[in-house]
Amino acid sequence: MVLLATITTFLYLEQARLVAELFPDRLAQIRVLGIIDFIVQAGAIFSQLFLTGRLAERLGVRMLLAIVPLLMCIGLIGLALAPSFIILAAQMAVRRIGEYAFARPGREMLFAPLDAESKYKAKSVIGTVVYRAGDAI
């Protein structure tokens, strides 16, 4: 999770740099980032409604948790072979969709059997220590 958060932060900063470089007009930047956010939200809703439950049922929680890192590896290879804004934006969108539709629900499924106090403590550590460590690195 720390590695994924680190890579995500790097890609986010690179996306911000490229958007500022390729779209000097502030309204164009807002439009491009808005389109990316719309694609992410639509993809996440579609995936949650039609894919997440089926994948969890057929392939298990492990696969839900492994999907995003696998897609990130494929995306990084694609970015290395063809570095462009569209590849980076697509990778960021896929990562965010995967996080909202597969990784987060998968983690929630792991917490289901825990008592409330343990669940709260584990989520606090993951949310603050793990993700912030990844951002800091």
Backbone as JSON Lines, residues from 0, in Angstrom:
{"i":0,"aa":"M","n":[0.82,-1.19,0.0],"ca":[0.0,0.0,0.0],"c":[0.87,1.26,0.0]}
{"i":1,"aa":"V","n":[2.0,1.2,0.71],"ca":[2.9,2.36,0.73],"c":[3.47,2.59,-0.66]}
{"i":2,"aa":"L","n":[3.89,1.52,-1.33],"ca":[4.44,1.64,-2.67],"c":[3.39,2.19,-3.64]}
{"i":3,"aa":"L","n":[2.17,1.69,-3.54],"ca":[1.09,2.17,-4.41],"c":[0.81,3.65,-4.15]}
{"i":4,"aa":"A","n":[0.78,4.05,-2.89],"ca":[0.54,5.45,-2.55],"c":[1.69,6.33,-3.05]}
{"i":5,"aa":"T","n":[2.91,5.84,-2.98],"ca":[4.07,6.59,-3.46],"c":[4.0,6.79,-4.96]}
{"i":6,"aa":"I","n":[3.72,5.73,-5.69],"ca":[3.61,5.82,-7.15],"c":[2.47,6.74,-7.54]}
{"i":7,"aa":"T","n":[1.36,6.63,-6.84],"ca":[0.2,7.47,-7.13],"c":[0.51,8.94,-6.93]}
{"i":8,"aa":"T","n":[1.22,9.26,-5.86],"ca":[1.59,10.65,-5.6],"c":[2.5,11.17,-6.7]}
{"i":9,"aa":"F","n":[3.48,10.36,-7.1],"ca":[4.37,10.76,-8.19],"c":[3.56,11.02,-9.46]}
{"i":10,"aa":"L","n":[2.66,10.11,-9.81],"ca":[1.87,10.27,-11.03],"c":[0.94,11.48,-10.95]}
{"i":11,"aa":"Y","n":[0.39,11.73,-9.77],"ca":[-0.47,12.89,-9.58],"c":[0.31,14.19,-9.82]}
{"i":12,"aa":"L","n":[1.51,14.27,-9.26],"ca":[2.33,15.46,-9.45],"c":[2.73,15.62,-10.92]}
{"i":13,"aa":"E","n":[3.02,14.51,-11.59],"ca":[3.36,14.55,-13.0],"c":[2.15,14.99,-13.83]}
{"i":14,"aa":"Q","n":[0.97,14.5,-13.46],"ca":[-0.25,14.9,-14.16],"c":[-0.48,16.4,-14.0]}
{"i":15,"aa":"A","n":[-0.32,16.92,-12.8],"ca":[-0.5,18.35,-12.55],"c":[0.49,19.17,-13.37]}
{"i":16,"aa":"R","n":[1.74,18.7,-13.46],"ca":[2.75,19.41,-14.24],"c":[2.38,19.41,-15.73]}
{"i":17,"aa":"L","n":[1.97,18.25,-16.24],"ca":[1.62,18.15,-17.65],"c":[0.37,18.96,-17.99]}
{"i":18,"aa":"V","n":[-0.61,18.96,-17.12],"ca":[-1.82,19.74,-17.37],"c":[-1.47,21.22,-17.44]}
{"i":19,"aa":"A","n":[-0.64,21.68,-16.52],"ca":[-0.23,23.09,-16.53],"c":[0.59,23.42,-17.78]}
{"i":20,"aa":"E","n":[1.41,22.48,-18.21],"ca":[2.26,22.7,-19.39],"c":[1.46,22.65,-20.69]}
{"i":21,"aa":"L","n":[0.57,21.67,-20.81],"ca":[-0.17,21.47,-22.06],"c":[-1.38,22.39,-22.21]}
{"i":22,"aa":"F","n":[-1.93,22.82,-21.08],"ca":[-3.12,23.66,-21.1],"c":[-2.86,24.91,-20.27]}
{"i":23,"aa":"P","n":[-2.23,25.92,-20.88],"ca":[-1.86,27.12,-20.11],"c":[-3.07,27.91,-19.61]}
{"i":24,"aa":"D","n":[-4.2,27.82,-20.28],"ca":[-5.4,28.52,-19.87],"c":[-6.03,27.81,-18.67]}
{"i":25,"aa":"R","n":[-6.32,28.56,-17.62],"ca":[-6.87,27.98,-16.38],"c":[-8.2,27.26,-16.63]}
{"i":26,"aa":"L","n":[-9.06,27.81,-17.48],"ca":[-10.34,27.16,-17.77],"c":[-10.14,25.83,-18.5]}
{"i":27,"aa":"A","n":[-9.15,25.76,-19.37],"ca":[-8.84,24.51,-20.07],"c":[-8.34,23.46,-19.08]}
{"i":28,"aa":"Q","n":[-7.54,23.89,-18.11],"ca":[-7.05,22.96,-17.07],"c":[-8.23,22.4,-16.27]}
{"i":29,"aa":"I","n":[-9.13,23.28,-15.87],"ca":[-10.3,22.86,-15.11],"c":[-11.15,21.89,-15.93]}
{"i":30,"aa":"R","n":[-11.32,22.19,-17.22],"ca":[-12.11,21.35,-18.1],"c":[-11.49,19.95,-18.22]}
{"i":31,"aa":"V","n":[-10.19,19.88,-18.44],"ca":[-9.5,18.59,-18.6],"c":[-9.59,17.78,-17.31]}
{"i":32,"aa":"L","n":[-9.3,18.41,-16.19],"ca":[-9.37,17.69,-14.91],"c":[-10.8,17.29,-14.58]}
{"i":33,"aa":"G","n":[-11.77,18.12,-14.97],"ca":[-13.18,17.78,-14.77],"c":[-13.6,16.59,-15.6]}
{"i":34,"aa":"I","n":[-13.11,16.51,-16.83],"ca":[-13.41,15.35,-17.69],"c":[-12.83,14.08,-17.07]}
{"i":35,"aa":"I","n":[-11.59,14.18,-16.59],"ca":[-10.97,13.02,-15.95],"c":[-11.78,12.6,-14.72]}
{"i":36,"aa":"D","n":[-12.17,13.56,-13.89],"ca":[-12.97,13.24,-12.7],"c":[-14.32,12.63,-13.08]}
{"i":37,"aa":"F","n":[-14.95,13.13,-14.12],"ca":[-16.23,12.55,-14.57],"c":[-16.03,11.1,-14.99]}
{"i":38,"aa":"I","n":[-15.0,10.84,-15.76],"ca":[-14.71,9.46,-16.2],"c":[-14.47,8.56,-15.0]}
{"i":39,"aa":"V","n":[-13.72,9.05,-14.02],"ca":[-13.44,8.27,-12.82],"c":[-14.74,7.95,-12.06]}
{"i":40,"aa":"Q","n":[-15.56,8.96,-11.84],"ca":[-16.79,8.74,-11.07],"c":[-17.76,7.82,-11.81]}
{"i":41,"aa":"A","n":[-17.9,8.02,-13.11],"ca":[-18.79,7.14,-13.89],"c":[-18.25,5.72,-13.91]}
{"i":42,"aa":"G","n":[-16.95,5.57,-14.1],"ca":[-16.34,4.24,-14.11],"c":[-16.44,3.54,-12.76]}
{"i":43,"aa":"A","n":[-16.28,4.3,-11.69],"ca":[-16.37,3.73,-10.34],"c":[-17.8,3.27,-10.05]}
{"i":44,"aa":"I","n":[-18.77,4.08,-10.38],"ca":[-20.17,3.7,-10.15],"c":[-20.53,2.47,-10.97]}
{"i":45,"aa":"F","n":[-20.18,2.47,-12.25],"ca":[-20.46,1.33,-13.12],"c":[-19.79,0.06,-12.55]}
{"i":46,"aa":"S","n":[-18.53,0.17,-12.18],"ca":[-17.8,-0.98,-11.65],"c":[-18.4,-1.49,-10.34]}
{"i":47,"aa":"Q","n":[-18.76,-0.57,-9.46],"ca":[-19.35,-0.97,-8.18],"c":[-20.69,-1.66,-8.4]}
{"i":48,"aa":"L","n":[-21.47,-1.17,-9.34],"ca":[-22.78,-1.76,-9.58],"c":[-22.71,-3.12,-10.28]}
{"i":49,"aa":"F","n":[-21.79,-3.26,-11.23],"ca":[-21.83,-4.44,-12.09],"c":[-20.63,-5.39,-11.97]}
{"i":50,"aa":"L","n":[-19.52,-4.94,-11.39],"ca":[-18.33,-5.79,-11.38],"c":[-17.84,-6.22,-10.0]}
{"i":51,"aa":"T","n":[-17.82,-5.31,-9.04],"ca":[-17.19,-5.58,-7.76],"c":[-17.75,-6.81,-7.07]}
{"i":52,"aa":"G","n":[-19.05,-6.89,-6.93],"ca":[-19.67,-8.04,-6.26],"c":[-19.4,-9.34,-6.99]}
{"i":53,"aa":"R","n":[-19.5,-9.3,-8.29],"ca":[-19.26,-10.51,-9.09],"c":[-17.82,-10.98,-8.99]}
{"i":54,"aa":"L","n":[-16.88,-10.02,-9.05],"ca":[-15.47,-10.39,-8.93],"c":[-15.16,-10.94,-7.54]}
{"i":55,"aa":"A","n":[-15.71,-10.31,-6.52],"ca":[-15.47,-10.78,-5.15],"c":[-16.04,-12.18,-4.96]}
{"i":56,"aa":"E","n":[-17.19,-12.41,-5.53],"ca":[-17.84,-13.72,-5.41],"c":[-17.06,-14.8,-6.15]}
{"i":57,"aa":"R","n":[-16.65,-14.51,-7.36],"ca":[-15.99,-15.52,-8.2],"c":[-14.5,-15.68,-7.91]}
{"i":58,"aa":"L","n":[-13.81,-14.55,-7.7],"ca":[-12.35,-14.6,-7.57],"c":[-11.84,-14.34,-6.16]}
{"i":59,"aa":"G","n":[-12.7,-13.81,-5.31],"ca":[-12.33,-13.58,-3.92],"c":[-11.79,-12.19,-3.66]}
{"i":60,"aa":"V","n":[-11.63,-11.92,-2.37],"ca":[-11.17,-10.61,-1.91],"c":[-9.72,-10.38,-2.34]}
{"i":61,"aa":"R","n":[-8.92,-11.44,-2.37],"ca":[-7.52,-11.28,-2.78],"c":[-7.42,-10.64,-4.16]}
{"i":62,"aa":"M","n":[-8.27,-11.07,-5.07],"ca":[-8.23,-10.51,-6.41],"c":[-8.65,-9.05,-6.41]}
{"i":63,"aa":"L","n":[-9.66,-8.71,-5.6],"ca":[-10.07,-7.3,-5.51],"c":[-8.89,-6.43,-5.06]}
{"i":64,"aa":"L","n":[-8.11,-6.95,-4.12],"ca":[-6.98,-6.19,-3.6],"c":[-5.8,-6.18,-4.56]}
{"i":65,"aa":"A","n":[-5.71,-7.17,-5.44],"ca":[-4.58,-7.27,-6.37],"c":[-4.82,-6.54,-7.69]}
{"i":66,"aa":"I","n":[-6.06,-6.22,-8.01],"ca":[-6.38,-5.63,-9.31],"c":[-5.65,-4.3,-9.52]}
{"i":67,"aa":"V","n":[-5.71,-3.41,-8.56],"ca":[-5.13,-2.07,-8.74],"c":[-3.61,-2.15,-8.91]}
{"i":68,"aa":"P","n":[-2.87,-2.87,-8.06],"ca":[-1.42,-2.96,-8.3],"c":[-1.08,-3.6,-9.66]}
{"i":69,"aa":"L","n":[-1.83,-4.59,-10.08],"ca":[-1.58,-5.19,-11.39],"c":[-1.82,-4.19,-12.51]}
{"i":70,"aa":"L","n":[-2.92,-3.45,-12.43],"ca":[-3.21,-2.44,-13.44],"c":[-2.17,-1.32,-13.43]}
{"i":71,"aa":"M","n":[-1.68,-0.97,-12.26],"ca":[-0.64,0.06,-12.17],"c":[0.65,-0.41,-12.84]}
{"i":72,"aa":"C","n":[1.01,-1.67,-12.66],"ca":[2.22,-2.2,-13.31],"c":[2.06,-2.16,-14.83]}
{"i":73,"aa":"I","n":[0.92,-2.58,-15.31],"ca":[0.65,-2.54,-16.75],"c":[0.7,-1.09,-17.25]}
{"i":74,"aa":"G","n":[0.09,-0.18,-16.5],"ca":[0.09,1.22,-16.88],"c":[1.47,1.84,-16.88]}
{"i":75,"aa":"L","n":[2.31,1.47,-15.91],"ca":[3.67,2.0,-15.87],"c":[4.49,1.49,-17.06]}
{"i":76,"aa":"I","n":[4.28,0.24,-17.43],"ca":[4.95,-0.29,-18.62],"c":[4.49,0.48,-19.86]}
{"i":77,"aa":"G","n":[3.18,0.71,-19.97],"ca":[2.64,1.48,-21.09],"c":[3.19,2.9,-21.11]}
{"i":78,"aa":"L","n":[3.31,3.5,-19.94],"ca":[3.84,4.86,-19.84],"c":[5.32,4.9,-20.23]}
{"i":79,"aa":"A","n":[6.07,3.86,-19.87],"ca":[7.49,3.79,-20.24],"c":[7.65,3.63,-21.75]}
{"i":80,"aa":"L","n":[6.74,2.85,-22.36],"ca":[6.83,2.6,-23.8],"c":[6.32,3.78,-24.63]}
{"i":81,"aa":"A","n":[5.32,4.46,-24.13],"ca":[4.73,5.58,-24.88],"c":[4.38,6.7,-23.91]}
{"i":82,"aa":"P","n":[5.39,7.46,-23.47],"ca":[5.11,8.54,-22.5],"c":[4.3,9.67,-23.14]}
{"i":83,"aa":"S","n":[3.09,9.82,-22.66],"ca":[2.24,10.91,-23.15],"c":[1.22,11.26,-22.08]}
{"i":84,"aa":"F","n":[0.62,12.42,-22.24],"ca":[-0.38,12.86,-21.26],"c":[-1.59,11.93,-21.26]}
{"i":85,"aa":"I","n":[-2.02,11.48,-22.44],"ca":[-3.23,10.65,-22.51],"c":[-3.01,9.31,-21.8]}
{"i":86,"aa":"I","n":[-1.82,8.74,-21.93],"ca":[-1.51,7.48,-21.23],"c":[-1.48,7.72,-19.73]}
{"i":87,"aa":"L","n":[-0.86,8.81,-19.32],"ca":[-0.8,9.13,-17.89],"c":[-2.2,9.39,-17.33]}
{"i":88,"aa":"A","n":[-3.01,10.16,-18.05],"ca":[-4.37,10.45,-17.58],"c":[-5.2,9.17,-17.52]}
{"i":89,"aa":"A","n":[-5.04,8.3,-18.51],"ca":[-5.77,7.03,-18.49],"c":[-5.34,6.18,-17.32]}
{"i":90,"aa":"Q","n":[-4.04,6.15,-17.06],"ca":[-3.55,5.36,-15.93],"c":[-4.08,5.91,-14.61]}
{"i":91,"aa":"M","n":[-4.08,7.21,-14.46],"ca":[-4.6,7.81,-13.23],"c":[-6.09,7.52,-13.07]}
{"i":92,"aa":"A","n":[-6.83,7.58,-14.17],"ca":[-8.26,7.3,-14.1],"c":[-8.5,5.84,-13.73]}
{"i":93,"aa":"V","n":[-7.77,4.94,-14.35],"ca":[-7.92,3.51,-14.05],"c":[-7.55,3.23,-12.6]}
{"i":94,"aa":"R","n":[-6.49,3.86,-12.12],"ca":[-6.08,3.66,-10.73],"c":[-7.16,4.13,-9.76]}
{"i":95,"aa":"R","n":[-7.71,5.3,-10.02],"ca":[-8.73,5.83,-9.12],"c":[-10.01,5.0,-9.18]}
{"i":96,"aa":"I","n":[-10.41,4.59,-10.39],"ca":[-11.58,3.73,-10.51],"c":[-11.34,2.44,-9.75]}
{"i":97,"aa":"G","n":[-10.17,1.86,-9.94],"ca":[-9.83,0.62,-9.24],"c":[-9.83,0.78,-7.74]}
{"i":98,"aa":"E","n":[-9.33,1.91,-7.27],"ca":[-9.31,2.16,-5.83],"c":[-10.72,2.23,-5.26]}
{"i":99,"aa":"Y","n":[-11.59,3.01,-5.93],"ca":[-12.96,3.18,-5.43],"c":[-13.81,1.93,-5.62]}
{"i":100,"aa":"A","n":[-13.6,1.21,-6.71],"ca":[-14.48,0.09,-7.04],"c":[-13.99,-1.25,-6.52]}
{"i":101,"aa":"F","n":[-12.68,-1.42,-6.35],"ca":[-12.17,-2.75,-5.99],"c":[-11.35,-2.75,-4.7]}
{"i":102,"aa":"A","n":[-10.33,-1.9,-4.61],"ca":[-9.42,-1.95,-3.46],"c":[-10.12,-1.55,-2.16]}
{"i":103,"aa":"R","n":[-10.82,-0.44,-2.18],"ca":[-11.48,0.01,-0.95],"c":[-12.57,-0.97,-0.49]}
{"i":104,"aa":"P","n":[-13.46,-1.43,-1.39],"ca":[-14.43,-2.44,-0.96],"c":[-13.75,-3.73,-0.48]}
{"i":105,"aa":"G","n":[-12.64,-4.1,-1.12],"ca":[-11.9,-5.29,-0.68],"c":[-11.36,-5.14,0.72]}
{"i":106,"aa":"R","n":[-10.81,-3.96,1.03],"ca":[-10.32,-3.71,2.39],"c":[-11.47,-3.72,3.39]}
{"i":107,"aa":"E","n":[-12.6,-3.15,3.0],"ca":[-13.75,-3.15,3.9],"c":[-14.21,-4.58,4.2]}
{"i":108,"aa":"M","n":[-14.13,-5.45,3.2],"ca":[-14.5,-6.85,3.42],"c":[-13.55,-7.52,4.4]}
{"i":109,"aa":"L","n":[-12.29,-7.11,4.39],"ca":[-11.33,-7.68,5.35],"c":[-11.66,-7.26,6.78]}
{"i":110,"aa":"F","n":[-12.2,-6.06,6.93],"ca":[-12.52,-5.55,8.26],"c":[-13.84,-6.09,8.81]}
{"i":111,"aa":"A","n":[-14.67,-6.69,7.98],"ca":[-16.01,-7.12,8.39],"c":[-16.02,-8.02,9.64]}
{"i":112,"aa":"P","n":[-15.13,-8.99,9.75],"ca":[-15.21,-9.86,10.93],"c":[-14.65,-9.26,12.22]}
{"i":113,"aa":"L","n":[-14.04,-8.09,12.16],"ca":[-13.43,-7.49,13.34],"c":[-14.46,-6.79,14.22]}
{"i":114,"aa":"D","n":[-14.13,-6.66,15.49],"ca":[-15.0,-5.88,16.38],"c":[-14.79,-4.4,16.07]}
{"i":115,"aa":"A","n":[-15.69,-3.56,16.54],"ca":[-15.7,-2.14,16.19],"c":[-14.4,-1.43,16.58]}
{"i":116,"aa":"E","n":[-13.86,-1.73,17.76],"ca":[-12.65,-1.05,18.21],"c":[-11.44,-1.41,17.34]}
{"i":117,"aa":"S","n":[-11.28,-2.69,17.05],"ca":[-10.17,-3.13,16.2],"c":[-10.29,-2.55,14.8]}
{"i":118,"aa":"K","n":[-11.5,-2.53,14.29],"ca":[-11.75,-1.99,12.95],"c":[-11.37,-0.51,12.91]}
{"i":119,"aa":"Y","n":[-11.77,0.24,13.92],"ca":[-11.48,1.67,13.98],"c":[-9.97,1.91,14.05]}
{"i":120,"aa":"K","n":[-9.27,1.15,14.89],"ca":[-7.82,1.32,15.03],"c":[-7.1,0.97,13.73]}
{"i":121,"aa":"A","n":[-7.48,-0.13,13.11],"ca":[-6.83,-0.56,11.87],"c":[-7.04,0.47,10.76]}
{"i":122,"aa":"K","n":[-8.25,0.95,10.62],"ca":[-8.53,1.94,9.58],"c":[-7.78,3.24,9.84]}
{"i":123,"aa":"S","n":[-7.64,3.63,11.08],"ca":[-6.9,4.85,11.42],"c":[-5.43,4.71,11.04]}
{"i":124,"aa":"V","n":[-4.84,3.56,11.34],"ca":[-3.43,3.35,10.99],"c":[-3.25,3.35,9.48]}
{"i":125,"aa":"I","n":[-4.11,2.64,8.79],"ca":[-3.98,2.59,7.32],"c":[-4.2,3.97,6.72]}
{"i":126,"aa":"G","n":[-5.22,4.67,7.18],"ca":[-5.54,5.98,6.61],"c":[-4.51,7.04,6.89]}
{"i":127,"aa":"T","n":[-3.9,7.01,8.04],"ca":[-2.94,8.06,8.38],"c":[-1.51,7.62,8.14]}
{"i":128,"aa":"V","n":[-1.09,6.55,8.76],"ca":[0.31,6.15,8.69],"c":[0.69,5.64,7.3]}
{"i":129,"aa":"V","n":[-0.05,4.67,6.79],"ca":[0.34,4.02,5.53],"c":[0.22,4.98,4.36]}
{"i":130,"aa":"Y","n":[-0.94,5.59,4.17],"ca":[-1.13,6.47,3.02],"c":[-0.27,7.73,3.13]}
{"i":131,"aa":"R","n":[-0.16,8.32,4.3],"ca":[0.66,9.52,4.45],"c":[2.13,9.2,4.29]}
{"i":132,"aa":"A","n":[2.57,8.03,4.73],"ca":[3.96,7.61,4.51],"c":[4.24,7.5,3.02]}
{"i":133,"aa":"G","n":[3.31,6.93,2.28],"ca":[3.45,6.84,0.83],"c":[3.53,8.21,0.19]}
{"i":134,"aa":"D","n":[2.69,9.14,0.65],"ca":[2.72,10.5,0.11],"c":[4.06,11.17,0.44]}
{"i":135,"aa":"A","n":[4.54,10.97,1.65],"ca":[5.79,11.61,2.08],"c":[7.0,11.06,1.31]}
{"i":136,"aa":"I","n":[6.98,9.76,1.08],"ca":[8.11,9.15,0.35],"c":[8.15,9.7,-1.05]}
